[in-house]
Amino acid sequence: MKAKLKLIENVCWLAQADSGHGVVIDGSPEIGGQNLGTRPMELVLMGLGGCSAIDVVSIMRKQRLEVTDCVIELEAERAATDPKVFTKIHIHYVVTGKNLKEAQVKRAVDLSAEKYCSVSAMLGKSAEITHDYKIIDVVVS
């Protein structure tokens, strides 16, 4: 896997990876940024959410569960001193579907956290990662 970053101006960058997709990264105004893009640590947090979200939905769909929506909300705390790594991260999954059972959702979330999500495995070396979930049942009319 490769990535490339190109300076746009000040501390604003265009980042691009092997997939060919790009994202604008910018620093805060306090360090010369203009708020034109996502902060690097926000990208890390979003990467964790994306990795786990893909796992959870894929696991449930492989079990032929009817997942109609999934929202992942993440909240993180950072160390007070440099390097300001994440020290705590909480992931909240809101899974919507037809006839989903708590045990099925719990198993998918646990498998992502404990086995499949490589971002979680890396961040878990420095941060305490917790998770919970909410199930919204779609009523068939």
Order of alpha helices (4+ residues) and beta strands (2+ residues): beta-beta-beta-alpha-beta-beta-alpha-alpha-beta
